[in-house]
Amino acid sequence: MKFLLFTTILFCQKNFAQKSCDPTKLPVVFVHGFMGSGDNWSTQMQRFSSNEYCSDRLFVFDWNSFGGTNNSVLLKNFIDKVLVRTGASKIDLIAHSAGGRVCYDLLADSVNASKVAHYVHVGSFPMKQPAGKNGEVPTMNIYSSSDMVLRKGKDIPGAENVQLTGYDHLQTATGEKTFEAAFSFLTGHVPVSAGIIPTGNVENKVTVKGVMLGDNSVLAGDSVRVFAVDPRTGKRQPQKRSNTTYGRWMAFDDEGKMNISLLKDTYTEMELHVKGGRSLNYFFEPLKRGENNFYLRALPVSGLAATMLGKIPMDDRQTALVIFTANNAVIAGRDSLAIDSIPLSTPGLMPAEKTSVACFVYDDGDEITTGKGLRFLDAAPFISGADIFIKAEEHKTMRVYYNGRSIVLPKRKSRDTIMIVVFN
């Protein structure tokens, strides 16, 4: 009986995943927070596309949270383009953290407010009323009592309020409970699944966007090549199936985008070459579904982010590594993160109040591993640094462990590239 029930669930999920989406649903525009990009919403977008929504009706608005101006005006223009493209009369709007302030500024104008059917305010600032000049936009406010960034989250009078527990600041945007609440608010019914339902395709269609970390300027004309990776050795492997994506250089278009196909159940390396800068080699876990919101970030050479990250070594002796967790912060005592036998999720490196989603790992110059923090990153929000010497040995590998999963990658020279591990 248990086997029959399990088989029935799988059959229903598979058929639901392959069912035609509903093109009559309102388009959804997602807005990220400080230091974020559109891929902060990738998991939720895959949940929406697993539950009736057409992928081409899900949009992200990238904005410069490092000091951009007129962001609400830019968002207004973006929404207008979405309405023209989809033929819809209104959109639904979802924003996280600092993006919530951008949206409240936008909706204070009654003309802009008339174009938004629902607004979801996620892990963002407390407000006195629902969105709109007179609070006229139906608003859901989602916040977490465990959010160490937005410590003053509270109900918004007149809004539909959802208080979560156990979610860190990033999880308020990416978590299943957030999806369930937002989906029900927008549609009037609960989702079939709060998980990401895999497709039955051999290949997943992916739209990759290249942006500069921080200001989200696009990498128009810069190049990427893609490789399948053996998960046991971290080595690039030849393909058994014909796929035009793998192994060749491809350029981003004027919008910083490109379309590729990734084989199902395959670990992936993407080598990003930016004009005038070092290569960045990204290593990803397999995708469950196709994505129109897959990001590669380059490191800036000027501005605030460049100042914070400018000490990354560039030599033949050591490997420079960045570990990025896409759906939650790494918090000591709750999460486990390590390189080979060296722990990173320690109270000194990743306390709850740090809300670290990226960890930069390299030696501070003496070739001695202390495991201590890199001082110039101590004040950086959402970023940790660890003083660890990883000897560059091209034909040897390291394994990064995260909450029971792992990714293997080679120890390449920091003069040539920065190695980046992404846990989906």
N, C-alpha and C positions, 0 to 999 in steps of 0.2 A: 504493500500500500504506500509506504514512504517513497519507494522508487517511482511508482506511478505518479504520485503527487509532484515529486521533483521534476520528472520528465514533462508533466503537463505545464508546470511553471515555466520551464525553459522553452517549451514549444510556444506558449502564449507570448513570452517576452520576445522571442525571435520573430514571430509573426507581427507583433506590435512594432518592433524596430523597423521591419520592412514595409509596414503599412504606409500608404501615401500620407504626407503631412497635410495640415489644414491651412491652405493659403488665405483663408478669410480671417485668420487671427491677426490682431493688431501687431504691427512691428514693435520690437522691444529695443530700446537704446540703453546701453550700459555705460556708466561713467565711473572711472577708477579714482583712487585717492592719491595722496601725496607720495611721490616717488614711484607711482605705479604705472602700468600700461594696460592696454586692453586685454592682455592675456590673464590678468587677474580674474577675469570672468570666464575663462575658457571652460572650466569644469561646469559652471552653471549653464553655459550655453549648450554643452553636450547633454546636460540633463533636460533642458528645454527641447532640444531636437530629438531626445528619446521619448518625449511626451507631446506629440501632436504638432510642435512648431516646425515650420520649414526653416532650414538653415539660412536661406536668403532673406529672412525677415528678422534676423538677429544681428544687431549692429553694436559696435563699440566706438566711443568717442575718446580719442587720445588727446590729451591736453598737457601743456607744459606747467607742471606743478612747482617748478623751480623758479618761478617768477614771471610766468606768462601774463599777458594783459588781455582784457576783454574776453575772458574765457566763456562767460555766459553768452556773449554775442556770437562767438565761434560755435558754441553748442546750438544756439538758435539756428544758425546757417546750416549746421549739420542736420538738424531735425528737418528743416525744410527740404533738404536734398533727399532724405529718407522718405518723406511723404511723396515727393515727386517720383522717386524710383519705384515705390511700392504701390502707388495709387491710393493709399489709405488716407483717411481724413484726420486720424489721430494716431499717436503712438503711446506706448507705455514706457515709463522711464524708471530706471533703477540706478542708484548711485551709492558709492561707498566712501566713508570717511570724508576727506576734504572735498570730494566730488559732490557731497551733499550740499555744501555751501554754494557751489557753482549752480546747482539745480535750483536751490531756493532763490538765488538772485535772478535766474532765468524766469522762474514762474511768478515772480513778483509783478511781472508785466502781464496784464490780462489777455493780450493777444497771444502771447506765448503759452499762457496757461490753457487757453482754449484748444490748443493742439495736443494736450496731454490728457489721456483718459484716466490714468492711475500713476501715482508716484510712490516708489519704495525707497525709503531712507534707511540705509544700512550702516551700522557702526559709525554713525556720524553725530554731529553736534546736536544737543538738545535745542528744540525750537518752541516758540510760544503757541504755535497753532499749525494746522496742516498747511501744505504748500499752497501758494497763490496769494494774491494781494489781500483777499478776504478769507483765506483758508478754504477756497472753493475746490481745490484739486483733491480728490480722494487719496488719502495718504496712509501708507503703512510704515510704521517705525519699528525697526528691528535692532536690538542691541543686546550685549552680553554683559553679565555681571562679572565675568572673568577677563574682560578686555582691559589690558594694562595700559593701552594708549588712550582710549576714550574712557577715562575712569569715572566720568560724570554722566554716563548714559542714563537716561530716564524717559518716562512716558512723555509724549507730546499730547496736550489736551486736544480732544477732538479727532485725533488720529486713531487708527487701529494699531495697538501697541503689542509687540511680541518681545518678551525678555527671555534670553537664552542663558544657559549656564554652561561653563566648561569650554566655551569657544574663545580663542584668542582673537586679536584684532583682525588678522587676515581671514580666519575661519568665519567671522561674521559675514564675509563676502562669499566664501567658497563652500560653506557647510551644507549638509543635507537638510537640516532643519530650516535654514534660511530659504533654501529652494522650495521646500514644501509650503512654507508660509507665503512666500511671494507668488508661487504658481497658483495657489488657491485664491489669493487676493485678486490676481489678474483675471483668472478664468471662471471663478465661482465654483470650482470642484477640485478635488484632490488629484495629484498625479497618479498615473498607473504605477510608476516606479520612481523612487528618489535616487536610484543608482544610475549609472551610465550603461545603457543597454548596448552591447557590442553589435556591430553589423556583421552580416554573414559574408561580406565581400573579401576577396583575396587581397585587395589593395584598398587603402584608405586615401581618399582625396583630401589634400591639405593645402590651405592657402597660408603661406609663410609671409610674415611682415617683418622687415628689418627696421629697427629704430635705434636712436642714440639713448643710452641710459640717462634718465633724468628729464630731459626736455622733450623726448619722443619725436625729435626731428627724424624724417625718414631717410633710409640709406639708399636713395635712388642711384642706380647704376653700379652699386657694389655687388660682389659676387659670392656665391655659395656653391659648394659641392657636397653631395650626400653619399654616405656609405652605410651599408649594413654591417653590423658588428657582432662578432661571436661573443655571447655573454659570458663564456667561460674564460676567454683569453683577452678580451678587449681589442682583438685585432680585426681589421677590416676583412670582410670575406666576400668572395665572388658570389654572384647571384645565380640561383638555379632557374629563376624565371626571368623572362625578358622584361625589363623595366627601364624606360628611358631616363628616369630620374637619376639613377645611381652612377657615381663616378665622374660625371661631366660638370664643368663649370656652368652655372646659370646666373643671370643678372636680375636684380630687382628692377621693376618698372618704375615709372615716374612717381607712383604712389608708395614706393618701397615694398611692393608685393611680388610674389611669384606663386604659381600653382605647381604642386608636385604630387607624386603618388608614393606612399610608403607601404611596404609589404606588412600584412597583418602579423602580429606576434614576433616582430623583429626589433631588436635593439638598434638604435640609429646614432650615427655620428654626423654632425653637420659642421663643415669647416667654413667659417665666415671670414672673408677677406675684405677689409675696409681700406680704401685708398688712403695712404699716408699713415697707416697704423699697423699694429701687429695682428696676425690672424688670431681668431678665437675658435677653439674646437669644442663644440657642444656635444654632450652625450645624453641621450634620452632613452627612457623606458618605452616599450611598445605602446602604441595608441589603441584604444578600444574602438573609436569611431573616427570618421573623417572630421576635419576641423577647418573652419574658415577663420580661425583666430589663434594661429600658432606664431609665436614671436621669437626672434633672435635679437639680442641687444649688443650693441658695440659700446666700448668704453670711451667716454669723451676725452678730448685732449685739452679742453679749456672749460672754465666755469667751476661751479661749486663741486659737482661730482668728480671732476678731474683733480681738484685739490685733495679730496678725500682719498682718491684711489691712485694718486700719482706715485706712490712708493712701491707699487708692484714691481718686483725685480725683473730685469731684462738681461739675463746672462746665460752662460752655457752650463753652469754648475747645478742649478736647481730647477725644479718644476714649480710653477705657480698654479694654484688650484682655487676654483670658486665652486662652492656647493650651494645650490638654490633649491629650496622646497617650495613648490608652487601653490600648495593649498593650506598650509598652516605654518606658524612659527615653530622653531625648535626650542623647547623649554626644558631645562634641566629638571630631572625627576619625573617628567611626563614622557619625554621622547628620548630616543637613543640615536646618536650620530657618532660615527667613528671613521678614521682612515686606518685600514689594517688593524693594528692593535692599539691605536692611539685614540682615546675618547675625546670628543669635542663638546658633547652635551653636558658640560660641567657647570656648576653654579657660578664659577668665576667667568666663564665665557658666555653662557647663555641662560642667565636668570630670566624669570618670567617677565620682569619689567623691561627687558631689552627687546622682546618681541622680534627676535632675529629670524629673518627669512633667507638671508644670504650670509655665508661664512667664507671669508677670504683666508686662504692658508698658504703661507710661505715663510721663509726665514728672514729675520730682521737684520742679517748681515754677518753674524758670527758663526754660522753653520752649526749652531747648537739648538736642539729642540727643547724648548722649555714648556711648551703647551700653554703658555700664558697669552693673554690678549695683546694685540697690537695697539699701542696706546693711541695712535692718531685716529683709530676707528672707534675708540671707546664712546665718543659723543655722537657718532653717526646713528641716526634712527634706522632700525630694521637691519643693520649690518653688524656682524661680528668679525673679528680677525684673530687668527691663531698663529703663534710663532712656532712653526714646525718646518724643519729642513727636510725636503724631499729631494734626494739626489736625482738629477736628471740622468736616466738610463733608458735610452730609446727602446731597447728590446726587453725591458722589464715593466711590470705592471703594478698598480696599486688597486685596492678594492675599497670603495666607499660604502659603508653600511648605514642604513637608515630604517629604523623601525621594522626590522625583519626582512628588508629588501636590500639589494646591493647592486652596484654597477662597477665593472672592471674597466680600467682605462690605462693607457701607456703613460710613462713618465717622460714626457717630452721637454725640451729645453725652453725655459721661459724667454730666451732671446727670440725664439721663433713663434711662440704661441702662448696663450693662456688657456688652460684646460678648465672646462666648465661642466659640471654634473648637474642635471636637472631631474629631480624626483617629482613625477606627475602627481 
